Structure formats: structure tokens, C-alpha cells
Amino acid sequence: MPQVNRQSRPAKISIFNHKGGVGKTTLTMNIAATLASMGRRVLLIDSDPQCNLTSYLISDDVVDDLLDKADSAEGQTIWSSVRPLSEATGGIRQIKPLPTSTDNLFILPGDIRLSEFESDLVEFWGQSLQRKPKGFRGTTALSEMVTKAGKDLKVDYIFYDSGPNIGPLNRVILLDSDFFIVPVSCDLFSLRALKTLGRTLSTWITEWSTICDLAPKDTILLKGKPQFLGYIPGNFRVYGGDVSSEQMHYLTRIEKEVFSQVIAILRRIDPSLAVGTTHQTKLGSLKDFGALVPASQREGKAIYHVNAGSIDQRREAKSALRLIAENVEARIKELG
């Protein structure tokens, strides 16, 4: 029997929405930092070739040095790890996560050259369909490296930060994840993107199931069944304690679209992929906190620890993120 690459590992979570501008990177970092502040050990994976998460948490001079050395034997980016596979010179190379300024929070740095690995993943996927061992090794390479890094650090959670697309890199990230969270902005384009998101996930899961059925004995495989942990509406404006009327309209529609375009579609494949009502899968919400977000990105801190905004704003942001973090943990416990 083929083997799913699960080992005794921490929960892997993807913050995923292929639409840009929904605040994936900011949300990923702030949920992770909040969990870290609660005493959990968290590993962040910057799997977006834009490297925004790395730039968020690591100083510019260190990032420049990491990118300059990525192709060398000293390389410590995710590209450094997968490069031997991409260039057909060897297997995956283990790299060490870097600590951040937040206690208990670590990161595997991204690299703009990860985009090159995307084209390799297309080839690996095709080879897997042909039952070729090279295809399975390539498809599961990132999972293997990330799993070992998390195990070595003894982390509780691993968060993937993904790019705004439905490409081959995001495909293996989602199929490697135990759970995924969908951030949604309160606008028409985000609603439309939900329709593509559900269908795309359904296709990926179904195709990987077929590949698993074809896999030779003792092949290491991705888990291939990411469970819907929940969704988080964000970037809405509040005036006098009320959400603006236009965005309230979208907030109401988001709940319906999440059910019809994500939950219902996943349940057709496997009911265990989307457990709970839309109310139960709403992990919280994060309004537009104005100056706190750019300050967070400049300072590399959670939005409630920055030197910007008012005390009340920071207190409100901390409360919102704490609720989201607690709901994430509760849902993971519920889903087992």
C-alpha cells in the first residue's frame, strides 16, 4: 500500500484564496503570531514566490543575503531546498527555519525562484499519473522538507502562505495541508472568486485520489484531503460601530456563497472535508484597521503590538485575532 506522508507531525494549515488583495499574508502572520503568544510553537512557510511573508518578518539585509546565497551550498531558502530536484542534481535538501522577533514563531524563507519549481511540478504531476517514481518524489518533496522542519522544531502548527493563483505550487500545498482557511474581502470580486476556489479544490482532490490509486506500493504520498477549517471575512470598514451598508450587503452574501461554492462542493467528494454549518465555520472577522496593517508590515510585529493607531484600535485588533486563534484551535480539535 502507498504511504501518506503524515509521520507524527503538527497540523498543517493553508491560508488560501487565489484572489489577490484579500490580506492572506497579513492574516497568516497575525494568526500565527497570536498562537505563538498563546504559547504554541508555530512554523511559517513562505511558499509564495513574491516572498512577502519573508520580507514581513526578516530584515531587508538578511533577505538580500538569503537570496544572494540561495544557489550556493550555503543556501537557506525554500528554493535552496528544492533546487537539486529542479536541476536534476540530487534530492531534496533540508534547510533550517529562522527565528523571528516573536517568541515561538519561525519561518522557512521564500525565494522568487520558487516560480521555476512551479514548471517542474507540472512535469512531476504528469509523471505521477504515469506511475513514475520521479514524479512522486518531486510532487511530495516540499511536504517532506516542511514536515521534517516542523518535527525537528517540535512545533504545534505549520502555516503555508500561498500566492494568489491556482497554479501547481498551490496545488501541492493544499493537498499537503490538513486544513485550509479562506480569507474573503467584502467585495464583488471576492464573491466571484469563491466559485472558482471550490471547483478548483474539488478537481485537485479528485485528480490526486486517482494518482494515489495508481501509485506503486510503498510510495510516499500527500495526504490529499484538506479539510475546510473555516472562513474569515475582512477588510470591511466600520463607522460608528456599524459596518458600511454596501459591505454589509457582501458580508451577508459571503456566508451563502461559502456554503454553496465551497462546503457543498467538497461534501460531494467526501462529507468529512467540510464539517459544520456556515455559522460554525466562520472563524471570526477582521475589519480594516487602517494604519495598523502597514505598521505591522514595517515593524514585523502583530498588528496589536505596533507603534501606530490608538490603544483602543490595538486592543480591538488583539481581541479579534485572539478569537480567531481560539476558534482555529477549537475547530482543529473538533475535526480531530
C-alpha positions as CSV (number, residue, x, y, z in Angstrom):
1,M,0.0,0.0,0.0
2,P,1.2,3.6,-0.8
3,Q,2.0,5.6,2.3
4,V,0.6,9.1,3.1
5,N,3.4,11.4,4.2
6,R,1.9,12.2,7.6
7,Q,4.5,10.9,10.1
8,S,3.8,12.2,13.6
9,R,3.5,15.8,12.6
10,P,1.9,19.1,13.6
11,A,-1.2,20.4,11.9
12,K,-0.5,21.9,8.5
13,I,-2.8,24.8,7.6
14,S,-3.1,26.8,4.4
15,I,-4.5,30.3,4.3
16,F,-5.8,30.1,0.7
17,N,-7.7,32.3,-1.7
18,H,-6.5,32.6,-5.3
19,K,-7.8,36.2,-5.5
20,G,-5.2,38.8,-4.6
21,G,-5.7,41.7,-2.2
22,V,-7.6,39.7,0.5
23,G,-4.8,40.0,3.0
24,K,-3.6,36.4,3.1
25,T,0.0,37.2,4.2
26,T,-1.1,39.7,6.9
27,L,-3.7,37.3,8.2
28,T,-1.3,34.3,8.1
29,M,1.4,36.2,10.1
30,N,-1.1,37.6,12.6
31,I,-2.9,34.3,13.3
32,A,0.5,32.6,13.7
33,A,1.9,35.3,15.9
34,T,-1.3,35.2,18.1
35,L,-1.0,31.5,18.5
36,A,2.7,31.9,19.4
37,S,1.7,34.5,22.0
38,M,-0.6,31.8,23.5
39,G,2.5,29.5,24.0
40,R,2.1,27.5,20.8
41,R,5.2,26.9,18.6
42,V,4.4,27.9,15.0
43,L,6.4,27.4,11.8
44,L,5.5,29.7,8.8
45,I,6.2,28.5,5.2
46,D,6.7,31.3,2.7
47,S,5.6,29.4,-0.3
48,D,4.7,32.4,-2.4
49,P,7.4,33.3,-4.9
50,Q,6.7,37.0,-4.1
51,C,8.4,36.4,-0.7
52,N,6.1,38.9,1.1
53,L,6.0,36.9,4.3
54,T,9.8,36.7,4.4
55,S,10.1,40.4,3.9
56,Y,7.4,40.9,6.6
57,L,9.4,39.1,9.3
58,I,13.1,39.3,8.2
59,S,15.2,42.4,7.9
60,D,16.0,43.6,4.4
61,D,19.7,43.0,4.7
62,V,19.1,39.4,5.8
63,V,16.6,38.8,3.0
64,D,19.1,40.1,0.4
65,D,21.8,37.8,1.8
66,L,19.4,34.8,1.7
67,L,18.5,35.5,-1.9
68,D,22.1,36.1,-3.0
69,K,23.2,32.8,-1.5
70,A,20.2,30.7,-2.5
71,D,22.0,28.9,-5.3
72,S,25.1,28.1,-3.2
73,A,25.8,25.3,-0.8
74,E,25.0,27.7,2.0
75,G,21.6,28.5,0.6
76,Q,18.8,28.5,3.2
77,T,15.6,29.4,1.2
78,I,12.9,27.1,0.1
79,W,14.4,27.3,-3.4
80,S,17.7,26.2,-2.0
81,S,15.9,23.1,-0.7
82,V,14.2,22.1,-3.9
83,R,16.9,23.3,-6.4
84,P,18.7,19.9,-6.6
85,L,15.4,18.3,-7.7
86,S,14.6,21.1,-10.1
87,E,18.1,20.9,-11.7
88,A,18.2,17.1,-11.5
89,T,21.4,17.1,-9.5
90,G,20.0,15.3,-6.4
91,G,17.2,15.0,-3.9
92,I,15.6,17.5,-1.5
93,R,18.0,19.4,0.7
94,Q,16.9,20.1,4.3
95,I,17.1,23.7,5.4
96,K,16.8,25.2,8.9
97,P,13.9,27.6,9.8
98,L,14.9,31.1,11.0
99,P,13.6,32.5,14.3
100,T,11.6,35.7,14.1
101,S,11.3,38.6,16.6
102,T,8.2,36.9,18.0
103,D,8.9,34.2,20.5
104,N,7.8,30.7,19.4
105,L,7.5,31.8,15.7
106,F,9.8,30.6,13.0
107,I,9.9,30.9,9.2
108,L,11.2,28.9,6.2
109,P,12.2,31.8,3.9
110,G,10.7,32.1,0.4
111,D,12.5,32.8,-2.8
112,I,11.5,34.5,-6.1
113,R,13.0,31.5,-7.9
114,L,10.3,29.2,-6.5
115,S,8.4,30.2,-9.6
116,E,10.9,27.9,-11.5
117,F,9.9,25.0,-9.4
118,E,6.2,25.5,-10.5
119,S,7.0,24.4,-14.0
120,D,8.8,21.3,-12.6
121,L,5.7,20.5,-10.6
122,V,3.6,20.3,-13.8
123,E,6.0,17.7,-15.1
124,F,6.1,15.8,-11.8
125,W,2.3,15.7,-11.7
126,G,2.3,14.1,-15.2
127,Q,4.9,11.6,-14.3
128,S,2.9,10.6,-11.2
129,L,-0.1,9.9,-13.5
130,Q,2.3,7.6,-15.4
131,R,3.3,5.9,-12.1
132,K,6.9,7.1,-12.4
133,P,8.8,7.3,-9.1
134,K,10.4,10.6,-10.1
135,G,7.0,12.2,-10.3
136,F,6.0,11.1,-6.8
137,R,9.3,12.2,-5.3
138,G,9.0,15.7,-6.9
139,T,5.4,16.2,-6.0
140,T,6.0,15.3,-2.3
141,A,9.4,17.0,-2.0
142,L,8.2,20.2,-0.4
143,S,6.0,18.3,2.0
144,E,8.9,16.1,3.0
145,M,11.1,19.0,3.8
146,V,8.4,21.0,5.6
147,T,7.3,18.0,7.7
148,K,10.9,17.3,8.9
149,A,11.5,21.0,9.7
150,G,8.3,21.1,11.8
151,K,9.2,17.9,13.5
152,D,12.7,19.0,14.4
153,L,11.4,22.2,15.9
154,K,8.6,20.4,17.7
155,V,6.1,22.9,16.5
156,D,2.3,22.7,17.1
157,Y,1.3,24.3,13.8
158,I,2.6,24.9,10.3
159,F,1.1,27.6,8.2
160,Y,1.6,27.9,4.5
161,D,1.3,31.3,2.9
162,S,0.3,30.9,-0.7
163,G,0.3,33.1,-3.7
164,P,-2.8,34.5,-5.5
165,N,-3.2,31.8,-8.1
166,I,-4.4,28.3,-8.8
167,G,-1.1,27.0,-10.1
168,P,0.8,23.8,-9.5
169,L,2.7,25.0,-6.4
170,N,-0.6,25.9,-4.6
171,R,-2.0,22.6,-5.7
172,V,0.7,20.6,-3.8
173,I,0.5,23.0,-0.8
174,L,-3.3,22.5,-0.4
175,L,-3.0,18.7,-0.9
176,D,-0.3,18.6,1.7
177,S,-2.4,20.6,4.2
178,D,-4.6,19.0,6.9
179,F,-6.8,22.1,6.9
180,F,-7.4,25.3,5.0
181,I,-8.8,28.7,5.8
182,V,-10.4,31.1,3.3
183,P,-10.0,34.8,3.8
184,V,-12.6,36.8,2.0
185,S,-12.9,40.5,1.3
186,C,-16.3,42.2,1.3
187,D,-16.5,42.9,-2.4
188,L,-17.9,41.5,-5.6
189,F,-14.6,40.1,-6.9
190,S,-14.1,38.1,-3.8
191,L,-17.5,36.6,-4.1
192,R,-16.9,35.6,-7.7
193,A,-13.5,34.0,-6.7
194,L,-15.3,31.7,-4.3
195,K,-16.9,29.9,-7.2
196,T,-13.6,29.1,-8.8
197,L,-12.0,28.2,-5.5
198,G,-14.5,25.4,-4.7
199,R,-14.3,23.9,-8.2
200,T,-10.6,24.0,-8.3
201,L,-10.1,22.3,-4.9
202,S,-12.6,19.6,-6.0
203,T,-10.6,18.9,-9.1
204,W,-7.3,18.8,-7.3
205,I,-8.6,16.4,-4.6
206,T,-10.2,14.1,-7.2
207,E,-7.2,14.0,-9.5
208,W,-4.9,13.3,-6.6
209,S,-7.1,10.5,-5.5
210,T,-6.8,8.9,-8.9
211,I,-3.0,9.3,-8.7
212,C,-3.0,7.6,-5.3
213,D,-4.9,4.7,-6.7
214,L,-2.2,4.3,-9.4
215,A,0.7,4.7,-7.0
216,P,3.2,1.8,-6.7
217,K,3.5,0.0,-3.3
218,D,5.3,1.9,-0.6
219,T,5.2,5.2,-2.4
220,I,5.1,8.3,-0.1
221,L,2.1,10.4,-0.9
222,L,0.5,13.7,0.1
223,K,-2.5,13.4,2.4
224,G,-4.7,14.8,-0.4
225,K,-7.7,15.6,1.8
226,P,-7.6,19.2,3.1
227,Q,-10.5,19.9,5.5
228,F,-12.3,23.2,5.4
229,L,-11.4,24.8,8.7
230,G,-13.4,28.0,8.1
231,Y,-13.5,31.4,6.5
232,I,-12.6,34.9,7.7
233,P,-14.3,38.0,6.3
234,G,-12.0,41.0,6.3
235,N,-11.1,44.5,5.1
236,F,-14.5,45.9,5.8
237,R,-15.0,49.4,7.1
238,V,-16.9,50.3,10.3
239,Y,-18.4,53.7,11.0
240,G,-20.0,54.5,14.4
241,G,-19.9,50.8,15.3
242,D,-21.7,49.7,12.1
243,V,-20.4,48.0,9.0
244,S,-20.9,50.2,6.0
245,S,-24.1,49.4,4.2
246,E,-22.5,48.3,0.9
247,Q,-20.1,46.0,2.6
248,M,-22.8,44.6,4.9
249,H,-24.6,43.5,1.8
250,Y,-21.5,41.5,0.8
251,L,-21.0,40.1,4.3
252,T,-24.4,38.6,4.1
253,R,-23.8,37.1,0.6
254,I,-20.4,35.7,1.7
255,E,-22.0,33.2,4.1
256,K,-24.3,31.9,1.4
257,E,-21.5,31.7,-1.2
258,V,-19.2,29.9,1.2
259,F,-21.8,27.2,1.7
260,S,-22.8,26.7,-2.0
261,Q,-19.4,27.2,-3.6
262,V,-17.1,25.6,-1.0
263,I,-18.9,23.5,1.6
264,A,-21.5,21.9,-0.7
265,I,-18.9,21.1,-3.4
266,L,-16.4,19.5,-1.0
267,R,-19.2,17.4,0.6
268,R,-20.0,15.8,-2.8
269,I,-16.5,14.3,-2.7
270,D,-16.3,13.5,0.9
271,P,-18.6,14.8,3.7
272,S,-15.6,14.9,6.1
273,L,-13.9,17.6,4.0
274,A,-16.4,20.2,5.1
275,V,-17.9,19.6,8.5
276,G,-20.3,22.0,10.2
277,T,-22.6,24.8,9.3
278,T,-21.5,28.1,7.7
279,H,-22.0,29.7,11.1
280,Q,-19.7,27.1,12.7
281,T,-17.1,27.6,10.0
282,K,-16.9,31.4,10.5
283,L,-13.7,31.7,12.5
284,G,-14.1,35.4,13.2
285,S,-13.7,38.6,11.2
286,L,-11.0,41.3,10.8
287,K,-12.1,44.7,9.9
288,D,-10.0,47.3,8.2
289,F,-7.7,48.5,11.0
290,G,-6.2,51.3,8.9
291,A,-2.7,52.3,9.9
292,L,-2.1,49.2,12.0
293,V,-1.5,46.9,8.9
294,P,1.2,48.9,7.1
295,A,2.9,49.5,10.5
296,S,2.8,45.7,11.2
297,Q,4.5,45.1,7.9
298,R,7.2,47.7,8.5
299,E,7.9,46.6,12.1
300,G,7.5,42.8,11.6
301,K,5.1,42.6,14.5
302,A,1.5,41.6,15.1
303,I,-0.9,44.5,14.3
304,Y,-1.7,44.9,18.0
305,H,2.0,45.4,19.0
306,V,2.8,48.2,16.6
307,N,3.6,51.8,17.3
308,A,0.6,53.1,15.3
309,G,-3.1,53.7,15.8
310,S,-4.8,54.2,19.1
311,I,-4.8,52.0,22.2
312,D,-8.4,51.1,21.5
313,Q,-7.6,50.1,18.0
314,R,-4.8,47.8,19.1
315,R,-6.9,46.4,21.9
316,E,-9.8,45.6,19.4
317,A,-7.4,44.0,16.9
318,K,-5.9,41.8,19.6
319,S,-9.3,40.7,20.7
320,A,-10.4,39.9,17.2
321,L,-7.2,37.9,16.5
322,R,-7.4,36.1,19.8
323,L,-10.9,35.0,19.0
324,I,-9.8,33.7,15.5
325,A,-6.8,31.8,17.0
326,E,-9.0,30.2,19.7
327,N,-11.6,29.2,17.1
328,V,-8.8,27.7,14.9
329,E,-7.7,25.5,17.8
330,A,-11.3,24.6,18.7
331,R,-12.1,23.6,15.1
332,I,-9.0,21.5,14.8
333,K,-9.8,19.7,18.0
334,E,-13.4,19.2,16.8
335,L,-12.3,17.8,13.4
336,G,-9.6,15.6,15.0
